[in-house]
Every structure is written in C-alpha cells, then in structure tokens.
Amino acid sequence: MILSMTGYATASAELDSGSLTLELRAVNHRYLDIQLRMADELRGFEGMLREAITAQLQRGKVECRINYAARSAQTAAALNRDLLQQLAAWNKEVQAALPDACSLSVADVLRWNGVLESPGASADELRATLLDLLQTVLQEFSAARAREGEKTREFLLQRVEKIEALRNGVMPHVPAAIAAYEQKLTARLREAVKNAPAQDAGTQGISDERIRQEITLFAGKIDVDEELSRLASHLTEMRRILAHGGAVGKRLDFLMQELNREANTLGSKSVDAEVSRSAMEMKILIEQMREQIQNLE
C-alpha cells in the first residue's frame, strides 16, 4: 500500500492522578520533522516518543501534542504538614514583629501554593501509559494514512489512463499531418512549375526532388515517436510503482517531471490543433497528479 503524509489520530487514558491525552497530526513535508508539544513534567519522555514515531514514519511534518490534566485539588488531596508547620512558625514571627498584622486565616493557608497536595503518577506509570497511548494512536494514524493513500492511488491511476488515451489519440495525427503537408507543398510547387518559362527544362525533376527533401525535413521536425514512446514507458513505470507501494512520493515526483517534459516537447512540435489540445490536456492532468503526489510518503 501507499501512504499519505496527512493524517490525524488521538487517544486518551485515565490515571489515578489525572487524564492523559495524546494527539498526532501530520501534513506533507520534504523530510520527517517531528514537533512535540507537552508539559515540562513530561519532557523526560521526549526521546522515547521521538524514537517510536521515527520507527513508523519516514516523511511528513508531524505534531505530537500531549495533555496531562491532573485531578482537582479537592479530590484525594492531602495537607502538606511540613509546609503547614512552616507557615505557623512564620505567622508567629510576623505577629511578634508586627503585633497589628493580621494572622493567616484558614482560607489563606489553603490557598498557599503547595499546601494541598494531589497524588501524582510515578515516572514508570507515565512512561508505560504514554507508550501504550502512542502505539494506539500510531495504529489509528497509519490506518487513516493508508485510506487516504488508497484514494490517491485511484486518483493517479485514473489520470494515467486518461494520459494514455490522449497519447494513443495523438499517434494517427502525425502521419495525417505529414500527408496534408505533402499535398499542400506539391500543389504549390506544381503551380510554380506551371508558371515557369518553357525553356526551364528539368524543372519537373527538380520540383519532385525538392518535394522529397521538404517532406523529409518536415517529417523530422514533427516526429514525436520518441516522445510518445517515452510517455508510454513513464506511464508503465508509474503503474509499477503504484502497484509495488511503499514510500513512493519522491519517485513519482521525478516521473512527473519527465512526463511534463515529454508533454511540453509534444506541444512544441505540434502542427495539428488536435495534437496541441492533447498536449495541453496532458499537462493539466500531470499537474493534477503532481499536487496529489506531494501528499504521499
């Protein structure tokens, strides 16, 4: 299968100390660029997370966002008795130095930072939970990318068929253009011979030789057999790459350059309106494919 670089997945887990949510999203990029968004207390797991993501993905701008919501302080909270004793001692010292100063109220004490402690998750528990969440998200993320990649494959194959039909339609136009040019050139030269002085002996033989030379030169200028052959070869290679799957983005992008080059040459050699139209249609289809290929890994 082929994979899109764009995708999204998320998963959550509940701990005694709070809830953990891991979110993964990605867009197309020339190489793998991983950005991790998380609270400072989780930064110790950054290396582990990068390693796990790199093992699964090859290209794309990936954003991994981790949110850790701790339980409310009112839930299973406990008093920090050491800090409480320190506050009591400070209160006495202040009262002794400033008799008119107000004593700390219960509300003041409970609002003091660190007085109420909520149970936190251990590092091992967080590590294990994060790894489980990441594996779950990566599986869902890969499935989403595969679905998007399959849609892109079908889109590309449809355009390949259309370009192939245009190529096959061009082939009979070249001999027809040569034949039309020959008739036109012959008529002009015969008209010139008819109007030439009677004493110009051998003019007919010269005109026939001139016609052959001009036809040969014209046929060489508009000959697109090479371009049509290379178009067929590139389209066959594109089908092979899409059937093989894997990381195909860069190879297909190179093929788009080659296809576009042949379509341009076909248009520049054209002396037929239908061939010019076909070359233009090919370029439009190639550009459509190029846009989609930018999203493939």
C-alpha positions, 0 to 999 in steps of 0.5 A, spaced: 500 500 500 501 507 499 501 512 504 499 519 505 503 524 509 496 527 512 493 524 517 490 525 524 489 520 530 488 521 538 487 517 544 486 518 551 487 514 558 485 515 565 490 515 571 489 515 578 492 522 578 489 525 572 487 524 564 492 523 559 491 525 552 495 524 546 494 527 539 498 526 532 497 530 526 501 530 520 501 534 513 506 533 507 513 535 508 520 534 504 523 530 510 520 527 517 520 533 522 517 531 528 514 537 533 512 535 540 508 539 544 507 537 552 508 539 559 515 540 562 513 534 567 513 530 561 519 532 557 523 526 560 519 522 555 521 526 549 526 521 546 522 515 547 516 518 543 521 521 538 524 514 537 517 510 536 514 515 531 521 515 527 520 507 527 513 508 523 514 514 519 519 516 514 516 523 511 511 528 513 511 534 518 508 531 524 505 534 531 505 530 537 501 534 542 500 531 549 495 533 555 496 531 562 490 534 566 491 532 573 485 531 578 482 537 582 485 539 588 479 537 592 479 530 590 484 525 594 488 531 596 492 531 602 495 537 607 502 538 606 504 538 614 511 540 613 509 546 609 503 547 614 508 547 620 512 552 616 507 557 615 505 557 623 512 558 625 512 564 620 505 567 622 508 567 629 514 571 627 510 576 623 505 577 629 511 578 634 514 583 629 508 586 627 503 585 633 497 589 628 498 584 622 493 580 621 494 572 622 493 567 616 486 565 616 484 558 614 482 560 607 489 563 606 493 557 608 489 553 603 490 557 598 498 557 599 501 554 593 503 547 595 499 546 601 494 541 598 497 536 595 494 531 589 497 524 588 501 524 582 503 518 577 510 515 578 515 516 572 514 508 570 506 509 570 507 515 565 512 512 561 508 505 560 501 509 559 504 514 554 507 508 550 501 504 550 497 511 548 502 512 542 502 505 539 494 506 539 494 512 536 500 510 531 495 504 529 489 509 528 494 514 524 497 509 519 490 506 518 487 513 516 494 514 512 493 508 508 485 510 506 487 516 504 493 513 500 488 508 497 484 514 494 490 517 491 492 511 488 485 511 484 486 518 483 493 517 479 491 511 476 485 514 473 489 520 470 494 515 467 489 512 463 486 518 461 494 520 459 494 514 455 488 515 451 490 522 449 497 519 447 494 513 443 489 519 440 495 523 438 499 517 434 494 517 427 495 525 427 502 525 425 502 521 419 495 525 417 499 531 418 505 529 414 500 527 408 496 534 408 503 537 408 505 533 402 499 535 398 499 542 400 507 543 398 506 539 391 500 543 389 504 549 390 510 547 387 506 544 381 503 551 380 510 554 380 512 549 375 506 551 371 508 558 371 515 557 369 518 559 362 518 553 357 525 553 356 526 551 364 527 544 362 528 539 368 524 543 372 519 537 373 525 533 376 527 538 380 520 540 383 519 532 385 526 532 388 525 538 392 518 535 394 522 529 397 527 533 401 521 538 404 517 532 406 523 529 409 525 535 413 518 536 415 517 529 417 523 530 422 521 536 425 514 533 427 516 526 429 514 525 436 515 517 436 520 518 441 516 522 445 510 518 445 514 512 446 517 515 452 510 517 455 508 510 454 514 507 458 513 513 464 506 511 464 508 503 465 513 505 470 508 509 474 503 503 474 509 499 477 510 503 482 503 504 484 502 497 484 509 495 488 507 501 494 511 503 499 514 510 500 513 512 493 512 520 493 519 522 491 519 517 485 513 519 482 515 526 483 521 525 478 516 521 473 512 527 473 517 531 471 519 527 465 512 526 463 511 534 463 517 534 459 515 529 454 508 533 454 511 540 453 516 537 447 509 534 444 506 541 444 512 544 441 512 540 435 505 540 434 502 542 427 495 539 428 490 543 433 488 536 435 495 534 437 496 541 441 489 540 445 492 533 447 498 536 449 495 541 453 490 536 456 496 532 458 499 537 462 493 539 466 492 532 468 500 531 470 499 537 474 493 534 477 497 528 479 503 532 481 499 536 487 496 529 489 503 526 489 506 531 494 501 528 499 504 521 499 510 518 503 
